[in-house]
């Protein structure tokens, strides 16, 4: 069963965290990676999926290194590329 009400509070937290991090020094893309991972983790839990987000996993077939590989039950099921 999908938990209700998670989206608004988690998106608000995501926005507040991004705003705070982007107000300081550092590369914008790198600054928002942790808030994105936190939001995606909350979303996966809300829908009952145990997703794990792995940093910078090389995809040898496509010869790329996206910001995150997503695994569910130990299998890579997708990739996420973050842009500032």
Secondary structure as UniProt FT lines:
FT   HELIX           6..22
FT   HELIX           28..31
FT   HELIX           33..46
FT   TURN            47..48
FT   STRAND          51..55
FT   STRAND          58..59
FT   TURN            60..63
FT   STRAND          64..65
FT   STRAND          68..72
FT   TURN            73..74
FT   STRAND          75..80
//
